[in-house]
Amino acid sequence: MAKILLFSEGKNLFSKSGVGKALEHQKKALDLNGVEYTLDPDDEYDIAHINTIGLASWRVLRSAKKKKKPVVYHTHTTSEDFRGSIKFSNQLSVIIKFWAKKLYNSADYLISPTNYTKNLILEKYVDNKEIRVISNGVDLEVFTKNISLAEKFRTEFKLESHEK
């Protein structure tokens, strides 16, 4: 069975973001399916799965290509979603788009977290690439129905049981 490199840079910075949560879910999915993986790009691996678009990600992509390893790229980042997110993001979004296009077009296979992102990537970023939509997911053990909290919410906001 193949060993997967799961690569994300800035793990501490992005740990609470969609990218960070996606990495957690990817590790859990591989564990549940008995698939061996590594987070270290210096380890041996058969397939590289990259989640971020920084310089370290580019180095991992180049290294994998030199070793003739397939590269799966998770298209979490678009310039359109980056715009308005932080100070100077609108100015930086042009660079983000250029860089993301370069990386995504270099990958062998793309995964998008939503249909919206898939369509955006197909329209504005890549030439003739197959993209599969796989949600970043929600941990159902964390987000479970809590009747007492629901009743408290309805009371506080004066909602009847039939109202949404």
Backbone as CSV, one residue per row, in Angstrom:
resi,resn,N_x,N_y,N_z,CA_x,CA_y,CA_z,C_x,C_y,C_z
1,MET,0.846,-1.187,0.000,0.000,0.000,0.000,0.888,1.246,0.000
2,ALA,0.406,2.315,-0.605,1.162,3.557,-0.745,1.274,4.298,0.580
3,LYS,2.397,4.983,0.739,2.608,5.868,1.881,2.429,7.304,1.375
4,ILE,1.632,8.086,2.103,1.260,9.426,1.690,2.035,10.469,2.493
5,LEU,2.562,11.465,1.799,3.106,12.658,2.463,1.973,13.665,2.539
6,LEU,1.562,14.020,3.754,0.597,15.103,3.957,1.414,16.341,4.290
7,PHE,1.386,17.323,3.412,2.212,18.500,3.654,1.375,19.767,3.763
8,SER,1.588,20.471,4.862,1.011,21.790,5.103,2.050,22.604,5.842
9,GLU,2.317,23.781,5.337,3.231,24.645,6.082,2.418,25.549,6.996
10,GLY,3.079,26.122,7.998,2.402,27.006,8.931,1.372,26.298,9.771
11,LYS,1.676,25.056,10.196,0.686,24.263,10.944,0.174,25.000,12.179
12,ASN,1.049,25.692,12.898,0.607,26.423,14.090,-0.282,27.607,13.718
13,LEU,0.085,28.297,12.642,-0.671,29.460,12.196,-2.058,29.080,11.694
14,PHE,-2.150,27.946,10.985,-3.404,27.548,10.347,-4.163,26.462,11.112
15,SER,-3.743,26.126,12.321,-4.326,24.969,13.011,-5.831,25.086,13.217
16,LYS,-6.355,26.281,13.395,-7.793,26.469,13.629,-8.551,26.797,12.348
17,SER,-7.835,26.964,11.249,-8.475,27.336,9.983,-8.989,26.095,9.253
18,GLY,-9.630,26.321,8.114,-10.097,25.213,7.285,-8.952,24.320,6.838
19,VAL,-7.816,24.936,6.506,-6.649,24.150,6.078,-6.151,23.275,7.225
20,GLY,-6.067,23.850,8.409,-5.611,23.082,9.581,-6.558,21.948,9.918
21,LYS,-7.839,22.224,9.864,-8.828,21.190,10.146,-8.814,20.120,9.055
22,ALA,-8.604,20.534,7.815,-8.530,19.557,6.718,-7.382,18.594,6.953
23,LEU,-6.245,19.108,7.398,-5.092,18.243,7.680,-5.433,17.237,8.778
24,GLU,-6.092,17.700,9.829,-6.520,16.786,10.899,-7.428,15.691,10.340
25,HIS,-8.381,16.086,9.502,-9.324,15.125,8.936,-8.633,14.166,7.967
26,GLN,-7.647,14.658,7.216,-6.894,13.791,6.306,-6.137,12.725,7.098
27,LYS,-5.502,13.130,8.196,-4.763,12.171,9.030,-5.720,11.126,9.598
28,LYS,-6.854,11.594,10.093,-7.832,10.679,10.686,-8.360,9.698,9.631
29,ALA,-8.662,10.193,8.425,-9.173,9.337,7.350,-8.146,8.277,6.965
30,LEU,-6.879,8.674,6.876,-5.838,7.705,6.533,-5.672,6.672,7.648
31,ASP,-5.702,7.139,8.901,-5.617,6.214,10.039,-6.768,5.205,10.009
32,LEU,-7.986,5.700,9.804,-9.161,4.823,9.795,-9.099,3.787,8.682
33,ASN,-8.381,4.107,7.608,-8.288,3.196,6.469,-6.972,2.435,6.424
34,GLY,-6.182,2.548,7.490,-4.934,1.802,7.576,-3.890,2.218,6.551
35,VAL,-3.925,3.478,6.135,-2.962,3.976,5.147,-1.846,4.702,5.895
36,GLU,-0.625,4.309,5.604,0.538,4.919,6.245,0.772,6.310,5.668
37,TYR,1.148,7.249,6.527,1.446,8.603,6.063,2.576,9.199,6.889
38,THR,3.113,10.286,6.355,4.147,11.049,7.048,3.846,12.527,6.874
39,LEU,4.312,13.333,7.805,4.210,14.785,7.700,5.566,15.394,7.328
40,ASP,6.571,14.544,7.229,7.942,14.979,6.983,8.323,14.755,5.517
41,PRO,8.550,15.828,4.765,8.887,15.660,3.348,10.231,14.978,3.097
42,ASP,11.051,14.831,4.136,12.323,14.125,3.988,12.167,12.613,4.143
43,ASP,11.001,12.161,4.632,10.721,10.725,4.729,10.471,10.160,3.325
44,GLU,10.492,8.837,3.238,10.099,8.173,1.996,8.570,8.222,1.902
45,TYR,8.054,8.425,0.696,6.614,8.426,0.458,6.373,8.080,-1.003
46,ASP,5.120,7.718,-1.301,4.747,7.354,-2.663,3.929,8.433,-3.363
47,ILE,3.139,9.178,-2.594,2.279,10.237,-3.128,2.398,11.447,-2.210
48,ALA,2.553,12.634,-2.804,2.562,13.873,-2.023,1.187,14.522,-2.103
49,HIS,0.636,14.865,-0.942,-0.643,15.579,-0.857,-0.337,16.910,-0.179
50,ILE,-0.432,18.007,-0.946,-0.036,19.332,-0.462,-1.283,20.183,-0.232
51,ASN,-1.298,20.879,0.917,-2.457,21.685,1.311,-2.239,23.187,1.242
52,THR,-1.014,23.660,1.137,-0.719,25.090,1.212,0.058,25.541,-0.020
53,ILE,0.189,26.874,-0.189,0.821,27.377,-1.406,2.082,28.209,-1.145
54,GLY,2.726,28.026,-0.014,3.933,28.786,0.278,5.160,28.231,-0.425
55,LEU,6.294,28.846,-0.137,7.558,28.431,-0.764,7.957,27.012,-0.380
56,ALA,7.698,26.625,0.850,8.024,25.254,1.266,7.164,24.247,0.483
57,SER,5.921,24.591,0.221,5.046,23.726,-0.580,5.591,23.594,-1.998
58,TRP,6.057,24.689,-2.559,6.654,24.662,-3.895,7.882,23.747,-3.925
59,ARG,8.710,23.822,-2.859,9.892,22.946,-2.793,9.482,21.474,-2.715
60,VAL,8.437,21.177,-1.940,7.943,19.799,-1.839,7.416,19.343,-3.195
61,LEU,6.676,20.180,-3.870,6.144,19.842,-5.185,7.291,19.555,-6.165
62,ARG,8.286,20.428,-6.212,9.424,20.234,-7.122,10.177,18.950,-6.809
63,SER,10.391,18.690,-5.527,11.096,17.481,-5.110,10.319,16.232,-5.516
64,ALA,9.009,16.242,-5.278,8.174,15.089,-5.638,8.215,14.858,-7.145
65,LYS,8.133,15.916,-7.915,8.177,15.793,-9.371,9.518,15.213,-9.841
66,LYS,10.608,15.674,-9.229,11.932,15.144,-9.587,12.029,13.655,-9.297
67,LYS,11.370,13.228,-8.212,11.373,11.814,-7.828,10.291,11.025,-8.571
68,LYS,9.576,11.697,-9.473,8.500,11.074,-10.253,7.368,10.544,-9.373
69,LYS,7.102,11.276,-8.274,6.005,10.933,-7.361,4.772,11.747,-7.748
70,PRO,3.595,11.143,-7.763,2.377,11.906,-8.058,2.115,12.952,-6.972
71,VAL,1.586,14.091,-7.407,1.274,15.185,-6.486,-0.221,15.486,-6.543
72,VAL,-0.845,15.402,-5.378,-2.237,15.801,-5.204,-2.198,17.158,-4.521
73,TYR,-2.915,18.130,-5.084,-2.947,19.458,-4.474,-4.362,19.760,-4.021
74,HIS,-4.488,20.184,-2.776,-5.767,20.577,-2.208,-5.902,22.081,-2.433
75,THR,-6.912,22.485,-3.200,-7.037,23.875,-3.619,-7.781,24.727,-2.586
76,HIS,-7.248,24.762,-1.382,-7.868,25.558,-0.317,-7.776,27.056,-0.598
77,THR,-6.733,27.480,-1.311,-6.418,28.905,-1.425,-6.742,29.453,-2.804
78,THR,-7.532,30.548,-2.805,-7.769,31.306,-4.033,-7.589,32.786,-3.711
79,SER,-7.215,33.554,-4.718,-7.051,34.993,-4.490,-8.394,35.634,-4.161
80,GLU,-9.469,35.102,-4.747,-10.798,35.649,-4.491,-11.188,35.509,-3.026
81,ASP,-10.869,34.389,-2.409,-11.177,34.194,-0.987,-10.198,34.953,-0.089
82,PHE,-8.987,35.190,-0.586,-7.970,35.895,0.189,-8.278,37.389,0.286
83,ARG,-8.883,37.944,-0.762,-9.186,39.382,-0.789,-10.028,39.768,0.426
84,GLY,-9.629,40.862,1.058,-10.388,41.381,2.190,-10.168,40.640,3.495
85,SER,-9.244,39.681,3.518,-9.060,38.867,4.725,-8.110,39.501,5.739
86,ILE,-7.086,40.187,5.274,-6.114,40.845,6.155,-5.693,42.158,5.497
87,LYS,-4.982,42.975,6.245,-4.493,44.240,5.709,-3.615,43.974,4.483
88,PHE,-3.812,44.724,3.420,-3.091,44.629,2.146,-3.414,43.349,1.364
89,SER,-4.439,42.609,1.781,-4.771,41.360,1.071,-5.223,41.624,-0.361
90,ASN,-5.898,42.742,-0.597,-6.346,43.025,-1.964,-5.153,43.226,-2.892
91,GLN,-4.114,43.884,-2.396,-2.913,44.085,-3.197,-2.149,42.766,-3.378
92,LEU,-2.093,41.961,-2.339,-1.369,40.686,-2.402,-2.109,39.610,-3.194
93,SER,-3.407,39.784,-3.386,-4.205,38.744,-4.039,-3.735,38.459,-5.465
94,VAL,-3.150,39.446,-6.128,-2.624,39.237,-7.484,-1.482,38.222,-7.446
95,ILE,-0.619,38.353,-6.445,0.505,37.423,-6.283,-0.017,36.038,-5.909
96,ILE,-1.000,36.002,-5.019,-1.605,34.727,-4.603,-2.156,33.993,-5.826
97,LYS,-2.850,34.715,-6.691,-3.436,34.087,-7.871,-2.355,33.540,-8.804
98,PHE,-1.347,34.333,-9.083,-0.243,33.898,-9.952,0.407,32.630,-9.392
99,TRP,0.703,32.651,-8.104,1.408,31.538,-7.459,0.540,30.291,-7.396
100,ALA,-0.731,30.463,-7.016,-1.649,29.321,-6.935,-1.812,28.675,-8.312
101,LYS,-1.924,29.482,-9.355,-2.052,28.944,-10.716,-0.836,28.090,-11.059
102,LYS,0.344,28.588,-10.723,1.587,27.858,-11.010,1.601,26.509,-10.293
103,LEU,1.268,26.508,-9.017,1.302,25.275,-8.225,0.195,24.307,-8.647
104,TYR,-1.027,24.797,-8.767,-2.146,23.921,-9.111,-1.960,23.288,-10.493
105,ASN,-1.424,24.041,-11.438,-1.191,23.497,-12.781,-0.058,22.487,-12.802
106,SER,0.817,22.520,-11.814,1.933,21.567,-11.735,1.533,20.241,-11.098
107,ALA,0.391,20.221,-10.432,-0.065,19.002,-9.742,-0.622,17.990,-10.730
108,ASP,-0.636,16.736,-10.300,-1.217,15.663,-11.108,-2.722,15.546,-10.907
109,TYR,-3.189,15.940,-9.736,-4.592,15.778,-9.392,-4.966,16.860,-8.397
110,LEU,-6.184,17.391,-8.509,-6.632,18.461,-7.622,-7.860,18.039,-6.830
111,ILE,-7.902,18.516,-5.592,-9.068,18.340,-4.730,-9.501,19.732,-4.288
112,SER,-10.798,20.000,-4.343,-11.349,21.266,-3.862,-12.292,20.993,-2.703
113,PRO,-12.334,21.915,-1.727,-13.213,21.687,-0.572,-14.689,21.932,-0.858
114,THR,-15.017,22.675,-1.942,-16.413,22.971,-2.277,-16.586,23.016,-3.796
115,ASN,-17.823,22.900,-4.238,-18.115,23.072,-5.663,-17.790,24.494,-6.116
116,TYR,-18.043,25.466,-5.244,-17.703,26.858,-5.567,-16.211,26.968,-5.893
117,THR,-15.359,26.422,-5.044,-13.916,26.494,-5.280,-13.533,25.720,-6.530
118,LYS,-14.106,24.554,-6.714,-13.820,23.763,-7.916,-14.102,24.574,-9.175
119,ASN,-15.274,25.178,-9.231,-15.650,25.938,-10.418,-14.756,27.157,-10.617
120,LEU,-14.385,27.808,-9.539,-13.473,28.952,-9.608,-12.105,28.523,-10.140
121,ILE,-11.594,27.414,-9.622,-10.287,26.897,-10.050,-10.337,26.521,-11.532
122,LEU,-11.387,25.846,-11.945,-11.515,25.450,-13.355,-11.631,26.662,-14.277
123,GLU,-12.335,27.680,-13.825,-12.564,28.861,-14.657,-11.345,29.781,-14.734
124,LYS,-10.629,29.942,-13.601,-9.614,31.000,-13.556,-8.188,30.556,-13.249
125,TYR,-7.976,29.261,-12.929,-6.653,28.866,-12.453,-5.961,27.787,-13.271
126,VAL,-6.702,26.809,-13.745,-6.051,25.649,-14.360,-6.548,25.399,-15.779
127,ASP,-5.717,24.692,-16.504,-6.050,24.294,-17.869,-6.304,22.791,-17.884
128,ASN,-7.567,22.415,-18.109,-7.895,21.013,-18.346,-7.401,20.065,-17.251
129,LYS,-7.804,20.305,-16.020,-7.447,19.429,-14.895,-8.710,18.801,-14.319
130,GLU,-8.563,17.565,-13.902,-9.660,16.914,-13.185,-9.605,17.385,-11.733
131,ILE,-10.769,17.740,-11.192,-10.852,18.182,-9.796,-11.987,17.416,-9.129
132,ARG,-11.701,16.903,-7.967,-12.727,16.222,-7.182,-13.048,17.075,-5.960
133,VAL,-14.311,17.189,-5.627,-14.732,17.936,-4.452,-14.797,16.985,-3.264
134,ILE,-14.033,17.314,-2.233,-14.077,16.588,-0.967,-14.101,17.642,0.127
135,SER,-15.189,17.711,0.855,-15.341,18.723,1.905,-14.263,18.573,2.966
136,ASN,-13.878,19.707,3.557,-12.964,19.660,4.698,-13.601,18.887,5.851
137,GLY,-14.911,18.841,5.853,-15.621,18.022,6.834,-15.854,18.708,8.159
138,VAL,-16.710,18.087,8.920,-17.052,18.551,10.259,-16.932,17.355,11.173
139,ASP,-16.293,17.534,12.312,-16.167,16.457,13.286,-17.493,16.308,14.020
140,LEU,-18.237,15.261,13.686,-19.569,15.069,14.252,-19.542,14.737,15.740
141,GLU,-18.394,14.367,16.267,-18.287,14.144,17.707,-18.269,15.471,18.454
142,VAL,-17.785,16.527,17.807,-17.737,17.854,18.418,-19.065,18.580,18.216
143,PHE,-19.649,18.449,17.016,-20.880,19.150,16.673,-22.051,18.179,16.711
144,THR,-22.561,17.969,17.912,-23.709,17.085,18.089,-24.882,17.903,18.629
145,LYS,-26.067,17.395,18.410,-27.267,18.084,18.868,-27.321,18.065,20.393
146,ASN,-27.622,19.220,20.986,-27.737,19.356,22.432,-29.103,19.979,22.716
147,ILE,-30.040,19.166,23.171,-31.430,19.590,23.371,-31.521,20.742,24.369
148,SER,-30.791,20.676,25.470,-30.898,21.736,26.479,-30.368,23.076,25.949
149,LEU,-29.304,23.045,25.167,-28.809,24.293,24.565,-29.789,24.828,23.527
150,ALA,-30.419,23.935,22.771,-31.412,24.357,21.784,-32.595,25.029,22.479
151,GLU,-33.067,24.447,23.585,-34.186,25.038,24.328,-33.796,26.389,24.912
152,LYS,-32.594,26.494,25.446,-32.101,27.763,25.990,-32.048,28.830,24.890
153,PHE,-31.565,28.463,23.713,-31.496,29.374,22.574,-32.890,29.857,22.184
154,ARG,-33.839,28.905,22.071,-35.203,29.255,21.678,-35.862,30.178,22.703
155,THR,-35.610,29.925,23.985,-36.162,30.775,25.038,-35.575,32.182,24.946
156,GLU,-34.262,32.254,24.819,-33.571,33.549,24.778,-34.026,34.394,23.581
157,PHE,-34.255,33.753,22.445,-34.640,34.492,21.241,-36.135,34.408,20.936
158,LYS,-36.907,33.911,21.933,-38.374,33.861,21.847,-38.848,33.168,20.565
159,LEU,-38.326,31.997,20.312,-38.698,31.200,19.138,-39.569,30.031,19.581
160,GLU,-40.671,29.837,18.880,-41.533,28.678,19.132,-40.865,27.437,18.551
161,SER,-41.274,26.276,18.994,-40.638,25.017,18.543,-40.790,24.793,17.044
162,HIS,-41.818,25.329,16.424,-42.029,25.132,14.977,-41.256,26.165,14.139
163,GLU,-40.741,27.219,14.784,-40.009,28.271,14.027,-38.551,27.890,13.810
164,LYS,-38.057,28.303,12.638,-36.650,28.058,12.321,-35.835,29.282,12.682
